[in-house]
Amino acid sequence: MYVLGIESSCDETGVALVKAGDQPVPRLLAHALHSQIDMHQAYGGVVPELASRDHIRRVLPLAQQVLGAAGLPLDAVEVVAYTRGPGLAGALLVGAGVACALGAALDRPVVGVHHLEGHLLSPFLSADPPEFPFIALLVSGGHTQLMRVDGVGAYELLGETIDDAAGEAFDKSAKLLGLGYPGGPALARLAEFGDAASFALPRPLLHSGKLDFSFAGLKTAVRVQLGKLGPNVCEQSRADLAAATQAAIVDVLVAKSLAALKASGLKRLVVAGGVGANRALRDRLDAECRKRGVRVHYPELHLCTDNGAMIALAAAMRLESGRAEARRDYAFDVKPRWELGTA
């Protein structure tokens, strides 16, 4: 079964083709991605209308590129999958509309996929795929969640952010530090030259006894520290504050993940989403989990950001597990707000 996946939830247009049914885990044949970072940099963040228009321009050429790389004609596609939500409404409508039009033109079924489920399952495309059950740390954009995963579609929410997510804490702190968009990677690069011990920043809810997250106060603490430093902050102080900010976020994510593992008794952790590419987070999790005999699984670095491969994969795994039904009516809607547990 060849599944074509289309991702258009925010500022990246992704298309991919996976093959399922002849191996334990669907196999990625080809994928292509266009990032809108350069376009949105001038505005310091994503402009939804511009994002939607750019998706329209990119999605079909990317689909042609993927099919060419896989060496398959368009009519070889057996299922068309798309991101149904959550995300920007206009951007989601582009992917959904193109997917359903392709399905109708080819007389192939279509499947709407939850964006976070795509991230959650993306490590199954890695060289070291996980096995069920596991604890999942989802750190993607505006989402920070801990979940127990017993199988495809069997997700139990253990904790989530009550305000800013980890990715937002990275981006907002980076903006305060005068760094460019996207802020998270820029802050991580600057942090490499800093001393995290130079500033005492809070670790929100670290000792709450619960698995929920809160990062809004951390952003405020960064602003306060910058105010104390005055208008002419030297580059070393900026690097130190970036390092302290990253350390605070990593400390909370690691502590909560370890607490979830201990409470569940599971010995397998999956980390997915854009923040999962952060090297400091990976190093800390690897070290702490090694001490506890816990296996940690990540997506390949090029699949940490939004991409079509994770959408095609999630659709294929849902279909194989009987958790999804491929539709042929081609009527579609999108869900800009959509809880993963209801998918």
ZIBELHU-V711761 format. One record per residue. N is the residue number from 1. PHI is phi in degrees with one decimal (NA if undefined). OMEGA is omega as a letter, one per 20 degrees, with the letter a starting at -180 (* if undefined). D_CENTER is the distance of its C-alpha to the mean C-alpha in whole Angstrom. Layout:
n->[N/N]
phi->[PHI/PHI]
omega->[OMEGA/OMEGA]
d_center->[D_CENTER/D_CENTER]
//
This chain:
n->[1/2/3/4/5/6/7/8/9/10/11/12/13/14/15/16/17/18/19/20/21/22/23/24/25/26/27/28/29/30/31/32/33/34/35/36/37/38/39/40/41/42/43/44/45/46/47/48/49/50/51/52/53/54/55/56/57/58/59/60/61/62/63/64/65/66/67/68/69/70/71/72/73/74/75/76/77/78/79/80/81/82/83/84/85/86/87/88/89/90/91/92/93/94/95/96/97/98/99/100/101/102/103/104/105/106/107/108/109/110/111/112/113/114/115/116/117/118/119/120/121/122/123/124/125/126/127/128/129/130/131/132/133/134/135/136/137/138/139/140/141/142/143/144/145/146/147/148/149/150/151/152/153/154/155/156/157/158/159/160/161/162/163/164/165/166/167/168/169/170/171/172/173/174/175/176/177/178/179/180/181/182/183/184/185/186/187/188/189/190/191/192/193/194/195/196/197/198/199/200/201/202/203/204/205/206/207/208/209/210/211/212/213/214/215/216/217/218/219/220/221/222/223/224/225/226/227/228/229/230/231/232/233/234/235/236/237/238/239/240/241/242/243/244/245/246/247/248/249/250/251/252/253/254/255/256/257/258/259/260/261/262/263/264/265/266/267/268/269/270/271/272/273/274/275/276/277/278/279/280/281/282/283/284/285/286/287/288/289/290/291/292/293/294/295/296/297/298/299/300/301/302/303/304/305/306/307/308/309/310/311/312/313/314/315/316/317/318/319/320/321/322/323/324/325/326/327/328/329/330/331/332/333/334/335/336/337/338/339/340/341/342/343]
phi->[NA/-98.1/-117.1/-95.1/-112.3/-124.6/-117.0/-150.1/-76.1/-146.5/-116.0/-136.0/-101.2/-126.3/-134.6/-152.0/-127.4/-119.4/-113.8/-127.1/104.3/-112.6/-155.1/-58.1/-123.2/-51.7/-110.4/-79.0/-92.9/-166.2/-150.8/-140.9/-142.0/-119.3/-97.0/-97.1/-53.2/-59.3/-69.4/-87.4/-57.9/-63.9/-104.3/73.6/171.6/-76.6/-98.5/-54.2/-64.8/-65.1/-60.8/-61.6/-63.0/-69.9/-57.5/-59.0/-69.0/-96.0/-65.1/-70.5/-59.3/-66.6/-61.7/-63.0/-63.3/-65.8/-63.7/-64.1/-65.9/-81.5/71.1/-126.9/-78.7/-59.7/-74.4/-75.9/-64.4/-105.2/-142.2/-113.0/-113.0/-147.1/-78.1/-89.9/164.6/-77.5/157.9/-77.3/-56.7/-63.3/-64.8/-61.5/-63.0/-62.4/-62.5/-64.9/-65.3/-65.3/-62.0/-71.5/-66.0/-61.9/-59.4/-66.4/-65.3/-93.4/57.2/-118.5/-72.3/-125.3/-136.1/-89.3/-118.3/-76.8/-55.9/-70.6/-65.5/-59.5/-60.6/-58.2/-92.5/-57.3/-62.9/-69.1/-91.5/-82.7/-70.5/-126.8/-69.5/-78.9/-127.7/-75.3/-87.4/-156.8/-91.6/-117.4/-104.1/-99.5/-128.6/-132.0/52.9/-87.5/-122.1/-135.8/-141.9/-113.6/-135.8/-94.8/-119.1/-101.1/170.6/-63.4/81.5/-107.2/-121.4/-119.0/-73.0/-101.8/-169.8/-153.0/-72.9/-100.3/-150.7/-69.4/-85.9/-60.9/-62.1/-67.7/-63.2/-60.9/-67.3/-70.4/-66.4/-62.0/-64.1/-61.6/-82.3/79.4/-90.3/-79.5/-97.4/-75.9/-74.8/-56.9/-60.4/-65.8/-65.4/-62.8/-66.8/-65.9/-61.7/-62.0/-103.6/-112.7/-110.2/-63.6/-80.2/-72.3/-132.1/-97.1/-105.6/-71.6/-114.6/-58.2/61.0/-61.7/-111.5/-75.3/81.2/-117.0/-103.1/-79.2/-119.0/-153.9/-123.1/-62.8/-66.3/-66.8/-59.3/-63.2/-63.6/-63.7/-62.3/-62.0/-64.1/-65.1/-63.5/-68.7/-75.0/86.9/-72.2/-107.0/-77.6/-74.1/-62.8/-66.9/-65.5/-63.4/-64.9/-63.2/-68.8/-62.9/-64.2/-66.9/-64.7/-60.6/-62.4/-64.6/-64.3/-63.9/-56.4/-67.8/-61.1/-68.4/-61.8/-68.5/-64.0/-64.9/-65.2/-66.0/-62.7/-64.0/-66.1/-85.8/79.3/-82.2/-121.9/-142.8/-124.8/-114.3/-117.0/-141.8/109.0/-58.2/-67.0/-64.1/-83.6/-63.0/-66.8/-62.8/-65.3/-63.4/-62.4/-65.7/-64.1/-59.0/-67.4/-68.8/-72.7/-60.8/-61.2/-103.2/67.8/-104.2/-85.6/-116.6/-125.0/-128.0/-69.8/-59.0/-55.1/-75.2/-112.0/-76.6/-76.2/-59.8/-160.4/-74.6/-61.1/-68.3/-73.8/-63.3/-62.0/-60.1/-62.7/-63.0/-67.9/-66.4/-64.7/-65.7/-89.3/76.7/-90.5/-141.6/-119.4/-73.6/-98.7/-125.1/-86.2/64.2/-80.9/-139.8/-139.4/-127.8/-127.1/-57.2/-117.5/-156.5/-73.3/-62.7/-64.9/-99.4/-70.9]
omega->[r/a/r/a/r/r/a/a/a/a/r/r/a/r/a/r/r/r/a/r/a/r/a/a/r/a/r/r/a/r/r/a/r/r/r/a/a/a/a/a/a/a/r/r/a/r/a/a/r/r/a/a/a/r/a/a/a/a/a/r/r/r/r/r/a/r/r/r/r/a/a/r/a/a/r/r/a/r/r/a/r/r/a/a/i/a/r/a/a/r/r/a/r/a/a/a/r/a/a/r/r/r/a/a/a/a/r/r/r/r/r/a/r/a/a/r/r/r/a/a/a/r/r/r/a/r/a/a/r/r/r/i/r/r/r/r/r/a/a/r/a/a/r/a/r/a/r/a/a/r/r/a/a/a/r/r/a/a/r/a/r/r/r/r/a/r/r/r/r/a/a/r/r/r/r/a/r/a/a/r/i/a/a/r/r/r/r/r/r/a/a/a/a/r/a/a/a/a/r/a/a/r/a/r/a/a/a/a/r/a/r/a/r/a/a/a/r/r/r/r/r/r/r/a/r/r/r/a/r/a/a/a/r/a/a/r/r/r/r/a/r/r/r/r/r/a/r/r/a/r/a/a/a/a/a/r/r/r/r/r/a/a/a/a/a/a/a/a/r/r/a/a/a/r/r/r/a/a/r/r/a/a/a/r/r/a/a/a/r/r/a/a/a/r/r/a/r/r/r/a/a/r/r/r/r/a/a/a/a/r/r/r/a/r/a/a/r/r/a/a/a/a/a/r/r/a/r/r/r/r/a/r/r/a/r/r/a/r/a/a/a/a/*]
d_center->[25/24/20/19/16/15/12/13/11/11/12/12/14/13/16/16/19/19/22/22/26/27/25/24/20/19/20/18/21/19/16/17/14/16/14/16/16/20/20/19/20/23/22/20/17/16/19/18/21/21/18/19/22/20/18/22/23/21/20/23/24/20/21/25/23/21/24/27/25/25/28/28/30/28/30/29/26/26/23/21/18/16/13/15/13/12/12/15/18/19/16/16/19/20/17/19/22/22/21/24/26/26/26/29/31/30/31/28/26/23/20/17/14/11/8/7/9/8/5/8/10/9/11/14/14/15/19/18/17/17/20/20/20/17/16/12/10/7/6/4/7/9/8/10/11/13/14/17/16/20/19/17/17/19/17/18/17/18/17/15/15/18/18/15/12/12/10/13/15/14/15/18/19/19/21/23/24/24/22/20/17/14/15/13/14/17/18/17/19/22/22/23/26/27/28/26/29/31/29/29/26/25/23/22/23/23/26/26/26/23/19/18/17/18/18/20/23/21/21/25/26/25/27/30/30/30/32/34/34/35/35/35/33/33/31/31/30/27/26/27/25/22/22/23/20/18/20/20/17/16/20/18/15/17/20/18/17/20/22/20/21/24/25/24/25/23/22/19/16/12/10/6/3/5/7/8/10/12/15/17/15/15/19/19/17/19/23/22/21/24/27/26/26/22/20/17/14/11/10/12/11/11/9/6/6/6/9/12/12/10/11/15/14/13/16/18/18/19/22/23/23/24/22/21/24/24/26/29/30/27/27/24/22/18/17/15/15/15/15/13/17/18/17]
//
